[in-house]
Amino acid sequence: MNTIKLDERLERIESLLLAQKKVLTIEEACDYTGMSRSYLYKLTSTGAIPHCKPSGKLIYFDIDLL
């Protein structure tokens, strides 16, 4: 197989794994939505998207609400 097909398969596998999760970290949410990290932070600070910070630092997102 060539590199392009392997990359496509890897991306498909990663997206399937993300779809099975219910809660995403900021990095996973970026991959899932295609948005940049800074834009997601901006949306959370304005209250535009629901999120939680149980420990006060790390941001988590419910995949159903993204």
C-alpha positions as CSV (number, residue, x, y, z in Angstrom):
1,M,0.0,0.0,0.0
2,N,1.2,3.5,-0.6
3,T,1.5,6.2,2.0
4,I,-1.6,8.1,1.0
5,K,-3.9,5.0,1.4
6,L,-2.3,4.3,4.8
7,D,-2.9,7.8,6.0
8,E,-6.5,7.7,4.8
9,R,-7.1,4.4,6.7
10,L,-5.4,5.7,9.8
11,E,-7.6,8.9,9.8
12,R,-10.7,6.7,9.3
13,I,-9.7,4.5,12.2
14,E,-9.0,7.5,14.5
15,S,-12.4,9.0,13.7
16,L,-14.1,5.8,14.5
17,L,-12.4,5.6,17.8
18,L,-13.3,9.2,18.6
19,A,-16.9,8.5,17.7
20,Q,-17.1,5.8,20.4
21,K,-16.0,8.1,23.2
22,K,-18.6,10.2,25.1
23,V,-16.2,12.8,26.7
24,L,-13.4,14.5,24.8
25,T,-10.3,16.4,25.9
26,I,-9.5,19.7,24.1
27,E,-7.1,17.9,21.7
28,E,-9.7,15.3,20.8
29,A,-12.4,17.9,20.4
30,C,-10.1,19.8,18.0
31,D,-9.6,16.6,15.9
32,Y,-13.3,15.8,16.1
33,T,-14.6,19.2,15.0
34,G,-11.7,20.4,12.9
35,M,-11.5,23.7,14.9
36,S,-8.3,25.1,16.3
37,R,-7.4,24.9,19.9
38,S,-7.5,28.7,20.4
39,Y,-11.0,28.9,18.7
40,L,-12.4,26.2,21.0
41,Y,-11.0,28.0,24.0
42,K,-12.6,31.2,22.8
43,L,-16.0,29.4,22.4
44,T,-15.7,28.1,25.9
45,S,-14.8,31.4,27.4
46,T,-17.9,33.1,25.8
47,G,-20.1,30.2,26.8
48,A,-21.0,29.4,23.2
49,I,-20.3,25.6,23.7
50,P,-21.0,23.6,26.8
51,H,-18.0,22.2,28.6
52,C,-16.8,21.2,32.1
53,K,-13.7,21.7,34.1
54,P,-13.9,19.2,37.0
55,S,-10.4,19.8,38.3
56,G,-10.4,23.5,37.5
57,K,-7.8,23.3,34.7
58,L,-8.5,20.6,32.1
59,I,-11.5,21.2,29.8
60,Y,-13.8,18.3,28.8
61,F,-16.5,18.3,26.2
62,D,-19.6,16.0,25.8
63,I,-19.3,14.6,22.3
64,D,-23.1,14.8,21.8
65,L,-23.1,18.6,22.5
66,L,-20.3,19.5,20.1
